[in-house]
Amino acid sequence: MTQPNVCHIANLTIGSGELAVIAGPCVAESLDLCMKVAEHLAGVCGSLGIHYIFKASYDKANRSSNKSYRGPGLNAGLKWLEAVKEKLGLPVLSDVHEVAQVGPAAQVLDCIQIPAFLCRQTDLLIEAGRAGKPVNIKKGQFMAPWDMKAAVDKVRSAGNDEVILTDRGTSFGYNRLITDFRAIPIMQKYAPVVFDATHSIQEPAGLGDASGGQVEFVGTLAGAAMAAGADALFVETHPDPAKAKSDAACMVPLADMQALLKRCLAIFRAARE
């Protein structure tokens, strides 16, 4: 059985003592955008010595409004992700929302992500485990960190020990999230832990028909998570966040990613000295 504090995704290991970053646009808006973001971040992470996994959602099934853009859909989205994987040689990650999506997604993805709202869905977790690919379970905003052990156990019950957990904040009243950094060492008892710095500053449905966010605090929370011992960082980014079709208020400008990751890497390494 894999040690709880290690997860292998393609040719990299999360929990190895080296920083890994999962990053990309919130939603796959076009193949051109995916390639542009992935290529830029691959260069940044390569220069810093950071392991990089490209992330983009082919479908956002939990948008605040039914009128919001959801993505290209399963078939087109997976083709775009496959193109990023083949042309740039990067591991790719995306979410699944239904049991029927797991099989096709596993043909392309190097890591299958379970959205936070679905982290208790037994059938989805077990099917993802059966697919034989690493599984990233995002902690529900409504979940205590110690309750995530049950989610990990569901995936591992299918014979799959390659699991990571991602913290993305906890509900605090209406349209607000807070981050309890105790969750990182608590959940590391069960699996390596990723910190989602952009969804943690989100204000869910805070704009009425869309989510708001306090993007100015991404660096603060990301640095704190590195100091708390997180194994990896999750960041959504876009060349022009104001024009992004999803989570525009939360995404880090692509041009700012190098400075953010350089600072986080320094804290990550200092915390392990």
C-alpha positions in Angstrom: 0.0 0.0 0.0 1.2 3.5 -0.8 2.2 5.6 2.2 -0.5 8.0 3.2 1.8 11.0 2.7 2.8 10.2 -0.9 0.9 10.2 -4.2 2.3 9.5 -7.6 0.9 11.5 -10.6 2.5 10.7 -13.9 6.2 11.1 -13.4 6.0 13.2 -10.2 5.4 12.5 -6.6 3.3 14.7 -4.3 4.5 14.5 -0.7 8.1 13.9 -1.8 9.5 17.1 -0.1 9.5 19.0 -3.4 6.8 21.5 -4.3 4.2 20.6 -6.8 1.7 23.1 -8.4 -1.7 22.4 -9.9 -2.6 25.4 -12.0 -4.5 26.6 -15.0 -7.7 28.5 -16.0 -10.9 27.7 -14.0 -12.6 26.5 -17.1 -11.3 25.5 -20.5 -12.4 28.4 -22.7 -10.5 27.3 -25.8 -7.6 25.1 -26.8 -5.6 28.2 -27.5 -6.1 29.5 -23.9 -5.2 26.1 -22.4 -2.0 25.9 -24.5 -1.0 29.5 -23.7 -1.5 29.1 -20.0 0.1 25.6 -19.8 3.1 26.6 -21.8 3.7 29.8 -19.7 3.4 27.9 -16.4 5.6 25.0 -17.6 8.3 27.5 -18.3 7.9 29.3 -14.9 7.8 26.1 -12.9 10.7 24.6 -14.9 12.9 27.6 -14.1 12.0 27.4 -10.4 12.3 23.6 -10.1 8.6 23.1 -9.3 6.6 20.1 -10.4 3.7 21.2 -12.6 0.3 19.7 -13.4 -2.0 21.5 -15.8 -5.6 22.0 -14.6 -8.7 23.1 -16.5 -12.4 22.1 -16.1 -14.2 20.8 -19.2 -17.5 21.4 -17.4 -18.4 23.6 -14.5 -21.5 21.8 -13.2 -22.0 24.1 -10.2 -22.1 27.6 -11.6 -24.1 30.1 -9.7 -26.4 30.8 -12.6 -27.8 28.6 -15.3 -26.8 31.3 -17.8 -23.1 31.1 -17.0 -20.6 29.4 -19.3 -20.0 25.8 -18.2 -17.2 24.8 -20.6 -16.8 22.9 -23.9 -18.2 19.7 -22.4 -16.7 16.3 -21.9 -15.7 15.3 -25.4 -14.2 18.5 -26.6 -12.7 19.4 -23.3 -10.9 16.0 -23.0 -9.5 16.5 -26.5 -8.1 19.9 -25.5 -6.6 18.4 -22.4 -5.1 15.6 -24.4 -3.5 18.1 -26.8 -1.9 19.9 -23.8 -0.6 16.6 -22.5 0.8 15.4 -25.8 2.3 18.7 -27.1 3.8 19.9 -23.9 4.4 16.7 -22.1 2.5 17.8 -19.0 0.3 15.8 -16.6 -3.3 17.0 -16.8 -6.1 17.2 -14.2 -9.8 17.9 -14.4 -13.0 17.3 -12.5 -15.7 14.6 -12.9 -19.2 15.2 -11.7 -21.0 12.0 -12.6 -20.1 8.3 -12.5 -20.5 8.1 -16.3 -17.8 10.7 -16.8 -15.1 8.7 -15.0 -14.3 6.1 -17.7 -13.8 8.6 -20.5 -12.0 11.0 -18.3 -9.6 8.3 -17.1 -8.5 7.7 -20.7 -6.9 11.2 -20.8 -6.4 12.6 -17.3 -3.4 11.8 -15.2 -5.4 12.7 -12.1 -9.2 12.7 -11.6 -10.5 15.5 -9.4 -13.7 15.2 -7.2 -15.3 18.6 -6.7 -15.8 19.8 -3.1 -19.6 19.7 -3.3 -19.3 16.0 -4.3 -16.7 14.8 -1.8 -19.3 12.6 0.0 -20.7 11.0 -3.1 -19.8 7.3 -2.5 -20.5 6.0 -6.0 -18.5 8.7 -7.6 -15.5 8.2 -5.2 -15.5 4.5 -5.7 -15.8 4.7 -9.5 -12.9 7.2 -9.6 -10.9 4.8 -7.4 -11.7 1.9 -9.8 -10.4 3.9 -12.8 -6.8 3.3 -11.6 -5.8 7.0 -11.8 -4.7 9.2 -8.9 -7.7 11.0 -7.3 -7.7 14.5 -5.9 -10.6 15.0 -3.5 -11.4 18.6 -2.7 -12.6 19.1 0.9 -16.2 20.2 1.0 -16.7 23.7 2.5 -19.1 22.0 4.8 -16.7 19.3 6.0 -14.4 19.0 9.0 -10.9 18.0 8.0 -11.0 14.8 10.0 -14.1 13.8 8.2 -12.2 13.6 5.0 -10.7 10.3 6.1 -14.0 8.6 5.1 -13.7 10.1 1.5 -10.1 8.8 1.2 -11.2 5.4 2.5 -13.9 5.1 -0.2 -11.4 5.6 -3.0 -8.9 3.2 -1.4 -11.7 0.6 -0.9 -11.6 0.3 -4.7 -8.0 -0.8 -4.6 -6.5 2.6 -5.4 -4.0 4.1 -2.9 -3.1 7.1 -5.0 -5.1 9.9 -3.3 -4.5 13.5 -2.4 -6.8 15.9 -0.5 -7.2 19.6 -1.3 -8.3 22.2 1.2 -10.3 25.1 -0.2 -11.7 26.9 2.8 -14.7 26.3 5.1 -18.1 28.0 5.0 -18.4 30.9 7.4 -21.9 32.3 7.3 -23.4 33.4 4.0 -21.1 33.8 0.9 -17.9 33.6 3.0 -15.1 31.2 3.4 -12.4 31.1 6.0 -9.2 28.9 6.1 -8.3 26.9 9.1 -4.6 25.9 8.6 -4.9 23.2 11.2 -6.6 21.3 8.4 -3.4 20.7 6.6 -1.5 18.6 9.2 -4.8 17.0 10.2 -5.6 15.7 6.7 -1.9 14.8 6.1 -2.6 11.8 8.4 -4.7 10.4 5.5 -3.1 11.7 2.3 -0.8 14.4 0.9 -2.5 17.8 1.1 -2.8 20.5 -1.5 -3.9 24.0 -0.7 -6.3 25.7 -3.1 -5.3 29.4 -2.8 -7.8 30.8 -5.3 -11.0 29.1 -4.2 -10.2 29.8 -0.6 -10.6 33.5 -1.3 -13.8 33.0 -3.2 -17.1 34.5 -2.1 -19.6 31.8 -3.3 -22.4 33.4 -5.3 -21.4 36.7 -3.6 -22.3 38.7 -6.7 -25.7 37.2 -6.9 -25.4 35.4 -10.3 -21.7 34.8 -9.9 -19.1 34.3 -7.3 -17.0 37.1 -6.0 -13.6 36.9 -4.4 -10.7 38.8 -2.7 -7.9 37.9 -5.0 -5.5 40.3 -3.2 -5.3 37.7 -0.4 -4.2 34.8 -2.6 -0.5 35.4 -1.8 -1.2 35.7 1.9 -3.1 32.4 2.2 -0.7 30.6 -0.2 2.3 31.6 1.8 0.6 30.6 5.1 -0.3 27.2 3.6 3.3 26.6 2.6 4.4 27.5 6.2 1.8 25.1 7.5 3.4 22.3 5.6 1.1 21.8 2.5 2.6 19.4 0.0 1.3 21.2 -3.1 -0.4 24.4 -4.2 -3.5 24.8 -6.4 -4.0 28.1 -8.2 -6.3 29.2 -11.0 -4.9 31.7 -13.4 -5.8 33.6 -16.6 -4.0 36.0 -18.9 -6.9 38.5 -18.4 -9.0 37.5 -15.3 -11.5 40.3 -16.0 -12.5 38.6 -19.2 -12.5 35.0 -17.8 -15.7 33.1 -18.3 -15.6 31.6 -14.8 -14.3 32.8 -11.4 -13.1 36.1 -12.8 -12.9 37.6 -9.3 -10.7 34.8 -8.0 -8.0 34.1 -10.6 -4.5 35.3 -10.4 -3.2 37.2 -13.5 -0.9 34.9 -15.5 1.8 37.5 -15.5 1.9 37.5 -11.7 2.4 33.7 -11.3 6.2 33.7 -11.3 6.4 36.1 -8.4 3.8 34.2 -6.5 5.4 30.8 -7.0 8.9 32.1 -6.3 7.7 33.4 -2.9 5.8 30.2 -2.1 8.7 28.0 -3.0 11.0 30.0 -0.6 8.5 29.5 2.2 7.9 25.9 1.3 11.7 25.2 1.6 12.1 27.2 4.7 9.4 25.3 6.5 11.3 22.1 5.8 14.7 23.2 7.0 
